[in-house]
């Protein structure tokens, strides 16, 4: 199927305007929105068509509070690892939308899945995790196309998240996510606007042999 130049231009705009959102409005999403977006994960590529992604929708207030407390602990430890100006900049960043985002979910990779019969995973078992990341990116873009923001909370210890959510031991934690309406929109990353880091030149990542 051939897509028009206009479609390709809009797709590039979608890529450019996708953001890791950390500041959310408290407005609720329409019923079924999260489930519908998670369902689009099935359109992502996966090693051996194993579809190893496992999503846990976190609605229980007690579990959310425990995740929030875990983030506070991990965030304080991360801050302690910086000094000087970096420490000051880190302290000023808002790195989680856990208080305002109306929807939250966790993503795991099921390395034990029998689906796909292990194709592509014998030499690289971590392909299960990579497949989940591809699914997350699919959801990320689909959400952004609707004006919905997604934030990836990575300042959490995997074992403790797994314990809080009581998932099977063979599931590997990939990330915790906040979903909702962003307070603002921008075509540059918040970390860049805050002076934390600049985007690099894409050609500097290329190597030819």
MIPARO-364859 format. One record per atom (N, C-alpha, C, O): x, y, z. Coordinates in steps of 0.1 Angstrom, whole numbers, plus 5000, padded with zeros to 4 digits. Example, Ala and Ser with C-alpha at 12.3 -4.5 7.8 and 13.67 -1.06 7.14 Angstrom:
BEGIN
513249435078
512349555078
513249675078
514249675085
512849785071
513749895071
512950005079
513450115080
***
This chain:
BEGIN
500849885000
500050005000
500950125000
501850135008
500650224991
501350344991
500650454998
499450474996
501350525007
500750635014
501150775007
502250785002
500250865008
500450995001
501551075008
501851055019
502151175000
503051265006
502451345018
503151365028
501151375017
500551445028
500451365041
500651405052
500151235039
500151145050
501451125056
501651125069
502551115048
503851095053
504351225061
505051215071
503951335056
504251465063
503551465077
504151515087
502251425077
501551425090
502151325099
502251345111
502651205094
503251105102
504551165108
504851135120
505351235101
506551295106
506151395117
506951405127
505151475115
504651565126
504351485139
504651535150
503651375137
503351295149
504651245156
504651255168
505651205149
506851165155
507451285162
507951275174
507451405156
508051525162
507351575174
507951625183
506051555175
505251605186
505051505197
504351535207
505551385195
505451285206
506351325217
507451355215
505751325229
506551365241
506351265252
505351205253
507351265261
507251195273
506651285283
507351375289
505351275286
504651375293
504751345308
504651235313
505051455316
505151445330
504151535338
504051525350
503451615330
502551715337
501151695330
500951715318
500251645338
498851605333
497751695339
497851735351
496751715332
495551765337
494751645344
494951535340
494051675354
493351565361
492051515354
491451415359
491751575343
490551535336
490551385332
491651335328
489451315334
489451175331
489351145316
488851225308
489851035312
489750985298
488350925296
487750885306
487950925284
486650855281
486750705285
487750645283
485650655290
485650505293
486150425282
485750435270
487050325285
487550235275
488750285267
489250205259
489150405269
490250465262
491550385264
492250345255
491850365277
493050295280
493050155274
494050105268
491950085276
491849945270
492049945255
492649855250
491450045249
491550045234
492950075230
493450015220
493650165236
495050195233
495950075235
496850045228
495750005247
496549885250
496249775239
497149705236
495049775234
494749675224
495549695211
495749605204
495949815208
496749845196
498149795197
498849785187
498549745209
499849685211
499949565202
501049525198
498849495199
498849375191
499349405176
499649315169
499349535172
499849575159
501349595159
501849615148
501949585170
503449605171
504149475167
503549375168
505349495162
506149375158
506549305171
506849365181
506649175170
507149095182
507948975177
507648915167
509048945184
509848835180
509048705179
508448665189
509148635168
508448505166
506948515167
506248415169
506348635166
504948665168
504548615182
503448555184
505448635192
505248585205
504348675213
503748635223
504148805209
503348895217
503548885232
502648855239
504848905236
505148885250
504748995260
504948985272
504049105255
503649215264
502549165273
501649095269
502649215285
501649195296
501449325302
502349385308
500249375303
499849505308
499049485321
498149405321
499349555331
498649565343
498049705345
498849795348
496749715344
496049845347
495949865362
495449775369
496549975367
496649995381
495550095385
495650215382
494450045391
493350125395
493250135410
492750235416
493750035418
493650035432
494450155438
495650165436
493750225447
494350345453
495550305462
496550375462
495450195469
496550145478
497750115470
498850145474
497550045459
498750005451
499350135444
500650145443
498550225440
499050345434
499850425445
500950475441
499350425457
500150495467
501450425470
502450495473
501550295469
502750225472
503750255460
504950265463
503250265448
504150295437
504650435438
505850465436
503750525443
504250665445
505250675456
506250755454
505150605467
506150605477
507450545472
508550595476
507350435464
508550375459
509250475450
510550485450
508550555442
509150655433
509850755442
510950795438
509250805452
509850905461
511250855466
512150925466
511250735471
512450675476
513550665465
514650705467
513150615453
514150595442
514550735437
515750745433
513650825437
514050965432
515051025441
515951095437
514851015454
515751075464
517151005462
518151075463
517150875460
518450805458
519150855445
520350875445
518350885435
518950935422
519451075424
520551105419
518751155431
519251295433
520551295441
521451375438
520651195450
521951195458
523151155449
524251175453
522851105437
523951065428
524451185420
525451165412
523851295421
524251415413
524851525422
524651525434
525751605417
526351715424
526251845417
526051845405
526351955424
526452085418
525252125410
524052105414
525552175398
524452225389
523552115385
522352135383
524051995382
523251885378
522251845389
521051815386
522651845402
521751815413
520651925413
519551885416
521052045412
520052155412
519052135401
517852155403
519552105389
518552085377
517651965380
516551965377
518251855385
517551735387
516451765397
515251725396
516751835408
515751865418
514551955413
513451945418
514852025402
513752105396
512952045386
511952095382
513351915382
512551845372
511351775378
511351735390
510251775371
509151695375
509151565367
508951565355
509551455373
509851335366
508751235366
508851125360
507651255373
506551165373
505151235373
505051345379
504151175367
502851235367
501951155376
500751155373
502451085385
501750995393
500551055401
499650985405
500651175404
499651245412
498451285404
497251275409
498651325392
497551385384
496951295373
495851305369
497851205367
497451125356
496251035360
496250965369
495151045352
493950965355
494150815353
493450735359
495050775344
495150635341
496650595343
497550665339
496850475348
498250425351
498250275347
497250205350
499350235341
499550095339
501050055339
501850145337
501249925341
502649875340
502749775329
501849705326
503949775323
504249685312
505249585316
506349625322
505049455313
506049355316
506249265303
505449265294
507349205303
507649105292
507648965298
508248935308
506848875292
506748735296
507748655289
507448605278
508848635294
509848555288
509448405287
510048325280
508548365295
508148225296
507048185286
506648075286
506548285278
505448255269
505848145259
506948145254
504948055257
505147955247
504747995233
505047935223
503948105232
503548155219
504848195211
505748255216
504848155199
506048185190
507048075190
508048075183
506847975199
507747855200
509247895201
510147825196
509548015207
510948045210
511648105197
512848125198
510948115186
511548165174
512248305176
511648395181
513548315173
514248435175
514748465189
515448565191
514548375198
514848405212
515948315217
516448335229
516448225210
517448125215
518748195217
519448175227
519148275207
520348355208
520248485215
521148535221
519048545214
518748675221
517448665228
516448715224
517448605240
516248605248
515648735252
514448755254
516548845252
516048975255
515149035244
514549145246
515048965233
514049015223
512649025228
511849095222
512348945238
511048955244
510849095250
509749165248
511849145257
511749285262
511649385251
510949485252
512549365241
512549465230
511149475223
510749575219
510549355222
509149355216
508149435224
507349505218
508249425237
507349505246
507649655244
506649735243
508849695242
509249835240
508549885226
508049995225
508649795216
507949825204
506449845206
505849935199
505849765214
504449785217
504149915224
503149975221
505049945233
504850075240
504850195231
504050285232
505850185222
505950295212
504750305203
504350415200
504150195200
502950195192
501850265199
501150345194
501650225212
500650295220
500950445222
500050525221
502250475223
502650615225
502150705214
501550805216
502450655202
502050725190
500550735188
500050835184
499850625190
498450625189
497750715199
496850785195
498250725211
497750815221
497950955217
497051045218
499150985212
499551125208
498651175197
498351285196
498351085188
497451115176
496051165181
495351235173
495751125193
494451165199
494551285208
493651325215
495751335209
496051445219
496251395233
496251475242
496451265235
496551205248
498051195251
498851145242
498551225263
499951215267
500251085274
499451035282
501451035272
501950915279
503250955285
504151015279
503450915298
504650935305
505250805310
504550725316
506550785308
507250665312
507950695325
508850775325
507550625335
508250635349
509250525350
508850405352
510550565349
511550455350
512350465363
513150375366
511950555372
512750565385
511950485395
511450535405
512050355393
511350255401
512250125401
512850095391
512250055412
513049925412
512049815408
511049795413
512549745397
511649645391
511049535401
509849505400
511949485410
511449385419
510349425428
509349355430
510449555432
509449605441
508149635434
507049615440
508249685422
506949705414
506249575411
505049565413
507049465408
506449335406
505849285418
504749225417
506449315430
505849265442
504549345445
503549285450
504549475443
503349555446
502149505437
501049505441
502449475424
501449435415
501149285415
500249245408
501949215422
501749065423
501648995410
500548935407
502649015402
502648945389
503548815389
504248795399
503348725380
504148605379
505648635379
506048735373
506448545385
507848575386
508648575373
509648635372
508048515363
508748515350
508548635342
509148655331
507648725347
507448855340
508548955344
508848965355
509049015334
510149115336
509549255334
508949285324
509849335344
509349475344
509949555333
511149565332
509149625325
509649715315
509449865318
510349945317
508249895323
508050035327
506750055333
505749975331
506550165340
505350215346
504950335338
505750425336
503650345335
503150455326
501950525331
501050475337
502050665329
500950745332
500250795319
500950825309
498950795319
498250835306
497150935310
496450915319
497151045302
496051145304
496251265295
497051255285
495551365298
495651485290
496751575294
496851605306
497751615286
498851695290
498451835293
497551895287
499251895303
498952035306
499352125294
498752225292
500352085287
500852165276
501352075265
501651955267
501552135253
502152055242
503352135237
503352255237
504352055232
505552115227
506152025217
506051905218
506952075208
507651995198
509051965202
509851915194
509452005214
510751975219
510651905233
509651935240
511551815236
511451745249
511451835261
512151945260
510751805271
510751885283
512151895289
512552005294
512951785289
514251785294
515151885287
516051945292
514951895274
515651995266
515352135270
516152225271
513952165271
513552295275
514052335289
514252455292
514252235298
514652265311
516252275312
516752295323
516852255301
518352265301
519052145306
520252155309
518352025307
519051905312
519951845301
521051805304
519451845289
520251785278
519751835264
518551885264
520551825254
520151865241
520051745232
520751645234
519151755222
519151645212
520451655204
520951755201
520951535201
522151525193
521851525178
520751515174
522951535171
522851525156
522651385152
523451295156
521551355145
521251215141
522451145134
522651025135
523151225126
524251165118
525451125127
526251035122
525451175139
526551135148
526350995153
527250935159
525150935151
524850805156
525150695145
524850585147
525550745134
525750655122
527150605122
528150675124
527350475118
528650415116
528550335103
527650255101
529550345095
529550275082
530750175082
531850215087
530550065077
531649965076
531749905062
532649825059
***
